[in-house]
Amino acid sequence: MRTILACLFALFALPALAAQPFTRSVVEAGNTIVAGEQIRLTVDVFAPGFFTSPPDFPLFEVPGALVTLPEGRTQNLSETVDGVQYTGIRKQYAIVPETSGSLQVPPISIDFVYSIDGQPINATVATQASTFEVEAPTNSSVLFAAHDVEITQSFDGNPAKLKVGDALVRTIVVTAKETQAMLLPPVDVGDAVGLNQYSKPPKLEDVSAGRGDIQSRRTETISYMADAEGAFTIPAIRYAWFDLDQSAQASADLPTIQVSVAPAISHGGIAPEPEKPERSAFEHRREVMMWVLIALIAVGCLWLARRLPGAFIRRLQLARAKIEQSEKYRARQLRRTILEAEPSQVYAALQRWAAYDGYRTLADRLAGLPDLAREVVTLEHSLYSGGKEEFDRQRAARALVRTSLPEPRTVTALPPLNPSG
């Protein structure tokens, strides 16, 4: 009897014991992939039973491409294979090729824990390596490809009705789909001759556009101040990209803006009342002087109340904007991020630093900065390749300071302690 029961138990338990986790991966893209276009790598992980810990999807390196793992793109799955019920989790990587040619996605090793009959099991699965071909954009020098790119602008006042001392704030918003905000190129706003011009650091956002779509947004804010009356021109803007819908280079334009600055408002005094015949000349002069003095004080107070607070606030705003867009301020903020933030946040801040300075890649920005480049390589290996060497925050911060500040030179009036000769 015991032998029969053991055989029946082994017979029914065999499928469960034979069921093993597995994974699938596929590159999702159109028939043609061009440099600068964002494509998706979809990875599915399946396990019999259920997951007791989520799969650890690591970042990895693809030479010649930028690889990120966007948030909010996790999907639960369910599938029956050979009569065994599997639960699955789907994750999508974003890959942006920066060069043309054949690019290879390496195998991705994924760790997780699942449970069968209450028994936790540690597991590791690996995807198959895959290759995709990237073409250079035809007749295009723009290494930025996306769908539905739009550019708009707005002003906080009427450019045709300014007065000397007024400030005009211009907000430019670039939106696109199937890309990332950090890849949106800076807007070349040009120079408005005759106006003082200040730019704030850009604001980069990846926001939900509904139905699972992600819209990338770059917001740039420019302030113009008029110090003299006259007519001035804010130049037109042309924003170029490679249109994936048309498979051709495209651009969006913002028109030239005419600015008219009038003289500042001046206030005159109040005329004295006519002399009354019954009053003496002395009394009349005293009364006139008193009313003129009161009128001048009132006009001065009114002018100060209307002009000084607004002008003072505008001056503060412009001063703050100038400080925030200065190289020293941005370097100080980046140094704080390097010393305090998570490694992934540090790497993202370095990418934004390079993009803000107009560099196509972080590697281009670090060319000629060997000390900082070594630390960035260590950070990339620890984030994307499972490197064991620890990222030295202090050394990276010191290297950043040396790249942004000149070396001090000490001058002393004392003779050398041990003069030669």
MINUMAR-636903 format. One record per residue (C-alpha): residue number from 1; x, y, z; chain. Coordinates in steps of 0.1 Angstrom, whole numbers. Layout:
% MINUMAR-636903
{node NUM,{X,Y,Z},"A"}
...
END
This chain:
% MINUMAR-636903
{node 1,{0,0,0},"A"}
{node 2,{28,25,9},"A"}
{node 3,{45,17,-24},"A"}
{node 4,{13,25,-44},"A"}
{node 5,{7,58,-25},"A"}
{node 6,{43,68,-31},"A"}
{node 7,{39,61,-68},"A"}
{node 8,{7,81,-71},"A"}
{node 9,{22,110,-52},"A"}
{node 10,{53,110,-75},"A"}
{node 11,{30,108,-106},"A"}
{node 12,{9,138,-96},"A"}
{node 13,{38,159,-82},"A"}
{node 14,{60,154,-113},"A"}
{node 15,{45,183,-134},"A"}
{node 16,{49,208,-106},"A"}
{node 17,{84,197,-99},"A"}
{node 18,{93,198,-136},"A"}
{node 19,{79,234,-141},"A"}
{node 20,{107,259,-142},"A"}
{node 21,{108,297,-145},"A"}
{node 22,{116,311,-179},"A"}
{node 23,{119,345,-197},"A"}
{node 24,{112,361,-231},"A"}
{node 25,{125,393,-246},"A"}
{node 26,{118,411,-279},"A"}
{node 27,{129,444,-294},"A"}
{node 28,{99,465,-303},"A"}
{node 29,{105,489,-332},"A"}
{node 30,{94,496,-367},"A"}
{node 31,{108,482,-399},"A"}
{node 32,{136,508,-399},"A"}
{node 33,{154,521,-368},"A"}
{node 34,{173,554,-371},"A"}
{node 35,{199,569,-348},"A"}
{node 36,{183,590,-322},"A"}
{node 37,{150,570,-322},"A"}
{node 38,{138,555,-289},"A"}
{node 39,{129,518,-292},"A"}
{node 40,{117,494,-265},"A"}
{node 41,{130,461,-252},"A"}
{node 42,{102,441,-237},"A"}
{node 43,{112,415,-211},"A"}
{node 44,{87,390,-196},"A"}
{node 45,{96,368,-166},"A"}
{node 46,{74,338,-158},"A"}
{node 47,{73,315,-128},"A"}
{node 48,{51,287,-117},"A"}
{node 49,{31,295,-86},"A"}
{node 50,{35,332,-76},"A"}
{node 51,{62,357,-70},"A"}
{node 52,{72,364,-34},"A"}
{node 53,{96,392,-44},"A"}
{node 54,{95,412,-76},"A"}
{node 55,{121,404,-103},"A"}
{node 56,{152,426,-101},"A"}
{node 57,{155,441,-136},"A"}
{node 58,{190,454,-139},"A"}
{node 59,{204,481,-162},"A"}
{node 60,{229,470,-188},"A"}
{node 61,{252,485,-214},"A"}
{node 62,{247,486,-252},"A"}
{node 63,{278,502,-268},"A"}
{node 64,{267,531,-289},"A"}
{node 65,{233,535,-272},"A"}
{node 66,{216,550,-241},"A"}
{node 67,{197,524,-220},"A"}
{node 68,{172,535,-193},"A"}
{node 69,{144,517,-173},"A"}
{node 70,{114,541,-173},"A"}
{node 71,{91,540,-143},"A"}
{node 72,{55,530,-146},"A"}
{node 73,{58,504,-173},"A"}
{node 74,{53,472,-153},"A"}
{node 75,{25,448,-163},"A"}
{node 76,{13,416,-146},"A"}
{node 77,{8,385,-169},"A"}
{node 78,{-8,351,-166},"A"}
{node 79,{-1,321,-190},"A"}
{node 80,{-7,284,-191},"A"}
{node 81,{22,263,-205},"A"}
{node 82,{18,224,-208},"A"}
{node 83,{-11,225,-183},"A"}
{node 84,{9,245,-157},"A"}
{node 85,{-3,280,-146},"A"}
{node 86,{24,306,-147},"A"}
{node 87,{24,342,-134},"A"}
{node 88,{45,367,-151},"A"}
{node 89,{58,403,-149},"A"}
{node 90,{66,424,-179},"A"}
{node 91,{91,453,-179},"A"}
{node 92,{101,476,-208},"A"}
{node 93,{135,491,-213},"A"}
{node 94,{141,522,-234},"A"}
{node 95,{170,521,-258},"A"}
{node 96,{182,552,-278},"A"}
{node 97,{209,543,-304},"A"}
{node 98,{234,572,-308},"A"}
{node 99,{252,557,-338},"A"}
{node 100,{242,537,-369},"A"}
{node 101,{252,501,-375},"A"}
{node 102,{246,468,-358},"A"}
{node 103,{240,470,-320},"A"}
{node 104,{237,440,-297},"A"}
{node 105,{216,437,-265},"A"}
{node 106,{235,414,-241},"A"}
{node 107,{218,386,-221},"A"}
{node 108,{201,401,-190},"A"}
{node 109,{203,381,-158},"A"}
{node 110,{172,386,-135},"A"}
{node 111,{169,374,-99},"A"}
{node 112,{137,368,-80},"A"}
{node 113,{119,345,-55},"A"}
{node 114,{87,325,-62},"A"}
{node 115,{67,301,-41},"A"}
{node 116,{52,266,-48},"A"}
{node 117,{30,250,-21},"A"}
{node 118,{43,276,4},"A"}
{node 119,{79,268,-3},"A"}
{node 120,{100,299,-14},"A"}
{node 121,{125,292,-42},"A"}
{node 122,{153,315,-53},"A"}
{node 123,{156,316,-91},"A"}
{node 124,{177,333,-118},"A"}
{node 125,{167,335,-154},"A"}
{node 126,{186,351,-183},"A"}
{node 127,{173,365,-216},"A"}
{node 128,{188,357,-250},"A"}
{node 129,{211,382,-266},"A"}
{node 130,{195,401,-295},"A"}
{node 131,{208,423,-323},"A"}
{node 132,{192,452,-342},"A"}
{node 133,{203,473,-371},"A"}
{node 134,{203,511,-369},"A"}
{node 135,{204,534,-400},"A"}
{node 136,{216,569,-401},"A"}
{node 137,{188,595,-407},"A"}
{node 138,{185,602,-444},"A"}
{node 139,{194,638,-454},"A"}
{node 140,{194,648,-418},"A"}
{node 141,{221,661,-394},"A"}
{node 142,{198,661,-364},"A"}
{node 143,{204,632,-340},"A"}
{node 144,{170,635,-323},"A"}
{node 145,{141,614,-335},"A"}
{node 146,{105,614,-321},"A"}
{node 147,{68,615,-328},"A"}
{node 148,{44,645,-325},"A"}
{node 149,{70,672,-317},"A"}
{node 150,{55,706,-308},"A"}
{node 151,{69,739,-296},"A"}
{node 152,{49,768,-281},"A"}
{node 153,{57,800,-264},"A"}
{node 154,{39,825,-241},"A"}
{node 155,{46,858,-224},"A"}
{node 156,{36,872,-191},"A"}
{node 157,{27,906,-206},"A"}
{node 158,{22,924,-239},"A"}
{node 159,{56,929,-257},"A"}
{node 160,{42,959,-275},"A"}
{node 161,{33,978,-243},"A"}
{node 162,{64,978,-222},"A"}
{node 163,{79,1008,-203},"A"}
{node 164,{115,1014,-194},"A"}
{node 165,{124,992,-164},"A"}
{node 166,{98,966,-171},"A"}
{node 167,{106,929,-174},"A"}
{node 168,{91,905,-199},"A"}
{node 169,{91,867,-191},"A"}
{node 170,{90,843,-221},"A"}
{node 171,{81,806,-216},"A"}
{node 172,{89,781,-243},"A"}
{node 173,{76,745,-241},"A"}
{node 174,{87,716,-263},"A"}
{node 175,{67,684,-262},"A"}
{node 176,{73,651,-279},"A"}
{node 177,{63,614,-278},"A"}
{node 178,{84,582,-279},"A"}
{node 179,{115,598,-265},"A"}
{node 180,{127,611,-231},"A"}
{node 181,{129,646,-217},"A"}
{node 182,{166,644,-211},"A"}
{node 183,{171,638,-249},"A"}
{node 184,{152,669,-260},"A"}
{node 185,{178,693,-274},"A"}
{node 186,{181,729,-260},"A"}
{node 187,{162,756,-277},"A"}
{node 188,{184,782,-295},"A"}
{node 189,{166,814,-285},"A"}
{node 190,{192,838,-300},"A"}
{node 191,{200,873,-287},"A"}
{node 192,{175,901,-285},"A"}
{node 193,{198,931,-293},"A"}
{node 194,{191,960,-270},"A"}
{node 195,{174,940,-242},"A"}
{node 196,{190,924,-212},"A"}
{node 197,{184,887,-214},"A"}
{node 198,{185,860,-187},"A"}
{node 199,{177,823,-189},"A"}
{node 200,{167,799,-161},"A"}
{node 201,{178,762,-161},"A"}
{node 202,{154,741,-182},"A"}
{node 203,{127,720,-166},"A"}
{node 204,{126,684,-179},"A"}
{node 205,{96,662,-173},"A"}
{node 206,{82,628,-186},"A"}
{node 207,{45,629,-179},"A"}
{node 208,{16,606,-186},"A"}
{node 209,{-4,615,-217},"A"}
{node 210,{-32,589,-211},"A"}
{node 211,{-37,553,-224},"A"}
{node 212,{-2,544,-214},"A"}
{node 213,{15,571,-235},"A"}
{node 214,{43,591,-221},"A"}
{node 215,{49,627,-232},"A"}
{node 216,{83,643,-227},"A"}
{node 217,{84,680,-220},"A"}
{node 218,{112,706,-219},"A"}
{node 219,{104,740,-205},"A"}
{node 220,{127,770,-209},"A"}
{node 221,{122,804,-193},"A"}
{node 222,{138,836,-206},"A"}
{node 223,{135,870,-190},"A"}
{node 224,{140,903,-210},"A"}
{node 225,{145,936,-193},"A"}
{node 226,{143,970,-211},"A"}
{node 227,{167,997,-199},"A"}
{node 228,{159,1022,-227},"A"}
{node 229,{129,1032,-248},"A"}
{node 230,{127,1021,-284},"A"}
{node 231,{118,992,-307},"A"}
{node 232,{135,959,-303},"A"}
{node 233,{133,924,-319},"A"}
{node 234,{132,890,-303},"A"}
{node 235,{145,866,-330},"A"}
{node 236,{125,838,-345},"A"}
{node 237,{132,802,-334},"A"}
{node 238,{136,770,-356},"A"}
{node 239,{135,737,-337},"A"}
{node 240,{146,707,-358},"A"}
{node 241,{141,670,-354},"A"}
{node 242,{138,638,-374},"A"}
{node 243,{101,630,-378},"A"}
{node 244,{95,593,-374},"A"}
{node 245,{61,595,-389},"A"}
{node 246,{74,611,-421},"A"}
{node 247,{109,595,-420},"A"}
{node 248,{124,629,-428},"A"}
{node 249,{138,659,-411},"A"}
{node 250,{112,684,-399},"A"}
{node 251,{112,716,-379},"A"}
{node 252,{88,738,-359},"A"}
{node 253,{90,776,-360},"A"}
{node 254,{83,804,-336},"A"}
{node 255,{78,838,-352},"A"}
{node 256,{98,870,-346},"A"}
{node 257,{84,891,-318},"A"}
{node 258,{85,929,-319},"A"}
{node 259,{90,947,-286},"A"}
{node 260,{80,983,-281},"A"}
{node 261,{94,1001,-250},"A"}
{node 262,{79,1035,-240},"A"}
{node 263,{94,1060,-216},"A"}
{node 264,{87,1055,-179},"A"}
{node 265,{57,1074,-165},"A"}
{node 266,{65,1108,-149},"A"}
{node 267,{43,1125,-124},"A"}
{node 268,{39,1163,-121},"A"}
{node 269,{30,1185,-92},"A"}
{node 270,{-4,1199,-82},"A"}
{node 271,{-12,1235,-92},"A"}
{node 272,{-19,1259,-63},"A"}
{node 273,{-53,1273,-57},"A"}
{node 274,{-60,1308,-69},"A"}
{node 275,{-54,1336,-44},"A"}
{node 276,{-85,1347,-25},"A"}
{node 277,{-88,1385,-23},"A"}
{node 278,{-98,1386,14},"A"}
{node 279,{-65,1368,25},"A"}
{node 280,{-33,1385,30},"A"}
{node 281,{-3,1378,7},"A"}
{node 282,{16,1361,36},"A"}
{node 283,{-12,1338,44},"A"}
{node 284,{-17,1329,8},"A"}
{node 285,{20,1321,3},"A"}
{node 286,{21,1299,34},"A"}
{node 287,{-10,1280,24},"A"}
{node 288,{3,1275,-12},"A"}
{node 289,{36,1262,1},"A"}
{node 290,{19,1238,25},"A"}
{node 291,{-4,1224,-2},"A"}
{node 292,{25,1220,-26},"A"}
{node 293,{46,1202,0},"A"}
{node 294,{17,1179,8},"A"}
{node 295,{11,1172,-29},"A"}
{node 296,{48,1164,-36},"A"}
{node 297,{49,1141,-6},"A"}
{node 298,{17,1123,-18},"A"}
{node 299,{30,1120,-53},"A"}
{node 300,{63,1106,-41},"A"}
{node 301,{47,1081,-18},"A"}
{node 302,{23,1070,-47},"A"}
{node 303,{52,1066,-71},"A"}
{node 304,{73,1046,-46},"A"}
{node 305,{43,1024,-37},"A"}
{node 306,{36,1016,-74},"A"}
{node 307,{72,1013,-87},"A"}
{node 308,{96,1002,-61},"A"}
{node 309,{80,969,-49},"A"}
{node 310,{75,956,-85},"A"}
{node 311,{109,968,-97},"A"}
{node 312,{126,954,-66},"A"}
{node 313,{109,920,-70},"A"}
{node 314,{118,919,-107},"A"}
{node 315,{154,927,-100},"A"}
{node 316,{155,899,-74},"A"}
{node 317,{139,875,-99},"A"}
{node 318,{164,884,-126},"A"}
{node 319,{193,882,-102},"A"}
{node 320,{182,848,-90},"A"}
{node 321,{177,836,-126},"A"}
{node 322,{212,848,-135},"A"}
{node 323,{227,830,-105},"A"}
{node 324,{208,798,-112},"A"}
{node 325,{220,797,-148},"A"}
{node 326,{256,804,-139},"A"}
{node 327,{282,777,-142},"A"}
{node 328,{293,780,-106},"A"}
{node 329,{257,775,-92},"A"}
{node 330,{251,745,-115},"A"}
{node 331,{284,730,-105},"A"}
{node 332,{276,735,-68},"A"}
{node 333,{242,718,-72},"A"}
{node 334,{258,689,-92},"A"}
{node 335,{284,685,-65},"A"}
{node 336,{258,683,-38},"A"}
{node 337,{239,656,-58},"A"}
{node 338,{271,636,-62},"A"}
{node 339,{278,637,-25},"A"}
{node 340,{242,630,-13},"A"}
{node 341,{219,614,-39},"A"}
{node 342,{214,578,-49},"A"}
{node 343,{238,565,-76},"A"}
{node 344,{211,564,-103},"A"}
{node 345,{202,600,-95},"A"}
{node 346,{238,610,-96},"A"}
{node 347,{241,595,-131},"A"}
{node 348,{209,612,-143},"A"}
{node 349,{222,646,-129},"A"}
{node 350,{255,641,-149},"A"}
{node 351,{235,634,-180},"A"}
{node 352,{215,666,-176},"A"}
{node 353,{247,685,-169},"A"}
{node 354,{261,674,-202},"A"}
{node 355,{229,681,-221},"A"}
{node 356,{225,716,-206},"A"}
{node 357,{260,725,-218},"A"}
{node 358,{251,714,-253},"A"}
{node 359,{270,681,-255},"A"}
{node 360,{254,652,-273},"A"}
{node 361,{266,625,-248},"A"}
{node 362,{281,625,-213},"A"}
{node 363,{312,609,-228},"A"}
{node 364,{317,640,-250},"A"}
{node 365,{313,663,-219},"A"}
{node 366,{339,643,-200},"A"}
{node 367,{365,644,-228},"A"}
{node 368,{396,661,-214},"A"}
{node 369,{385,655,-178},"A"}
{node 370,{402,622,-170},"A"}
{node 371,{397,623,-132},"A"}
{node 372,{359,628,-134},"A"}
{node 373,{356,604,-164},"A"}
{node 374,{372,576,-144},"A"}
{node 375,{347,580,-116},"A"}
{node 376,{318,581,-140},"A"}
{node 377,{330,549,-156},"A"}
{node 378,{331,533,-122},"A"}
{node 379,{296,546,-115},"A"}
{node 380,{283,532,-148},"A"}
{node 381,{298,498,-142},"A"}
{node 382,{283,496,-107},"A"}
{node 383,{248,506,-121},"A"}
{node 384,{247,487,-154},"A"}
{node 385,{273,460,-153},"A"}
{node 386,{272,447,-118},"A"}
{node 387,{307,461,-111},"A"}
{node 388,{321,456,-76},"A"}
{node 389,{343,487,-75},"A"}
{node 390,{326,514,-53},"A"}
{node 391,{319,548,-67},"A"}
{node 392,{341,574,-49},"A"}
{node 393,{318,603,-43},"A"}
{node 394,{344,625,-27},"A"}
{node 395,{369,620,-55},"A"}
{node 396,{342,627,-81},"A"}
{node 397,{332,659,-63},"A"}
{node 398,{368,671,-61},"A"}
{node 399,{373,663,-98},"A"}
{node 400,{341,683,-106},"A"}
{node 401,{354,713,-86},"A"}
{node 402,{387,712,-105},"A"}
{node 403,{368,713,-138},"A"}
{node 404,{347,744,-128},"A"}
{node 405,{372,765,-108},"A"}
{node 406,{406,778,-118},"A"}
{node 407,{436,766,-98},"A"}
{node 408,{445,792,-72},"A"}
{node 409,{480,806,-74},"A"}
{node 410,{497,815,-41},"A"}
{node 411,{517,847,-41},"A"}
{node 412,{540,855,-11},"A"}
{node 413,{563,883,-3},"A"}
{node 414,{586,862,19},"A"}
{node 415,{620,850,5},"A"}
{node 416,{626,812,1},"A"}
{node 417,{636,794,33},"A"}
{node 418,{666,777,17},"A"}
{node 419,{678,799,-12},"A"}
{node 420,{701,782,-37},"A"}
{node 421,{735,797,-47},"A"}
END
